[in-house]
Structure formats: structure tokens, C-alpha cells
Amino acid sequence: MNSTASVNITINNDAIIESSEYIILKMSSPVNANIGTIQQMAFYIKDDDKVIPSPSNALSLNLLASFSNTVSGSNSAEIVAHDPTTQRLYIVNSIGAKLDIVNFVNPSAPVLITSIPVTPYGNINSVAVRNGIVACAIENTNPQDTGKIVFFDKDGVFLKQVKAGAMPDMITFNHSGTKVISANEGEPNAAYTNDPDGSITVVDVSGGIASLTQANVTQITFTAYNGQEATLRSQGIRIYGGPSPTSSKDFEPEYVAVASDDSKAWVTLQENNAIVEINLTTNTITAIRALGTKIIIYLVTGWMFPT
């Protein structure tokens, strides 16, 4: 038998002026009931006592300069990383299959220093730089095959490379510069005949790039979550791609953020509506959290509908 029940939430104004908030409503352990696959929802409460600042000219922005890596259509500028120790910009030129290095000592007049072809390594997706060491996320010429993390010095001279997961899409250093983390998206081909596992690669570079080997690399995968698809879906995590999707193949890491103390990293699973928490001490997954379904509640007065 289908039935509905009301849940009343009382919203009271208080003496504290604050911004809008979220309420998470989660249901669990139903008795003689089935609450479906989505067991939690997030409600957005738009506060009415936060004073909107009046416009002013206290802050104004003016164009200082711009930089073009020449002919549009045969070049691109997708990701830009700045190294304050060298005052250089490192630009992912994926269409041109190059890493562009730009002198940024004078921001009013950035100048191209050199362009490093990346075709010998694969296709470039992302770049990060720390203390003159440049790390590039390089996908294989066949995107479903194993990708690479390729290291260059500040001038674009090749230093080392290690294997990553399939289709490394975003790369970053931790704050101390001792680890490099890449989110490997592992997208399938168009026909879904080849769907590699999504993964996260952690490279320990604390011993220096010169001594770096594959032994310094940890590949974090989601194979332990295979067989848990029904449970994960019930938590609000989307697993849907392909004819018979598994967690390891359907999870597609997209972006990495690192805690200020380098203890953890959070990696978005964009297509899956979830975030993965990584313990960077043990290089292990500690949680996968669904982002829930957002419902925005607007309190509107004086609203008139046409008749």
C-alpha cells in the first residue's frame, strides 16, 4: 500500500544575523515501510535577515593585460598554473599538444618563453607546479589505456615519468610539496566496449624527482566497492553508466582538494553526485559521501499569477 506522511520543520528567526542554511533530512531503519532508493535530502533555507551590501566602488577591476598563445583554433589555454618562485605560468595547450611556459615577471606584459611538445608522452589534460617542479597529467593516445604523470623542470626539460590510472584529468601537489595527486577519470569509449576503472594516483616525491620510481606510486581504486551498488544507490550515489555498471568502472574522479594540513584529500565523483575522502597518510579511501538532492525553498510575498 502506498502512503504519504508529512514532516513539519519549524523555522524560527533568531537574534543572530546569518546567511542561508541547509537542513539535511535523512531517514533510516524504516519499520513496515519502504522509503525508496533516496534516503536523504537537503533543504535550502533562504534566510531573511541577512542584509545585502549596498553597491559601491570600493573595489574596481581593470584589465591589466592578456596573453594569447597565437592562432585560435589550433591552440588553447585550458589550465594555468603559476609558480611564484620563478614567476612563470605553465599553460595546458591541449589543442596544440603543448605545454606553454610564459614569463610572468611583468604581469602587464607576459611573454612566451617556450612551448614543450607533449605528443611523445600522450595528450595533456592538466598541470601543477611547486618550487620549480612541473607535473603534468597525460592521458594515453588511447584514452582508455594507462595514463602518465610526467615531471619537467622549470624550463620544460623532462625529468621523470610514472604510470597513473586511465585518463588522468586533474593534478595537484599537496601543500608541503611532498606528494602529487591526480584524479583519473577512466571514461569509457563511446560504445562502452572499454570502460576502465576510475582511480586516484598518489605519488610520493619527498625523496626528490631524481630518485622517483614506480615504487613511489600508489593507485587507489574502487574495486572494493564492487557488489555494493545497491547500497551505494540507496545512499544517493549515482551508478548508472553502461549496460551493467559496477562501482569501480562507473566512478569517475574529476577534481582534487587537499586539506591545509595535508592529512586528507577530497575527490569529486562528478557524474556520481558524490565526494571521496582520502587519508593521505595511508593513501586509502575513508569515506564516499553522496551530495544528496537539493530542494530550494523560496518564501515569496505579493506573488501574483496571471489568470
Secondary structure, DSSP 4 states (H G I P E B T S, - for coil): --------------SS----EEEEEE--S-SS----S--EEEEEE--S-PPPPPP-SSS----------SSTTS-----EEEETTTTEEEEEETTTTEEEEEE-SSTTS-EEEEEEE-TTT-EEEEEEEETTEEEEEEE-SSTTSEEEEEEE-TT--EEEEEEEEESEEEEEE-TTSSEEEEEE--PPPTTSS--PPPEEEEEE-TT-STT--GGGEEEEE-GGGTT-HHHHHHTT-----SSS--HHHH--EEEEEE-TTSSEEEEEEGGGTEEEEEETTTTEEEEEEE---EEEE----S-----
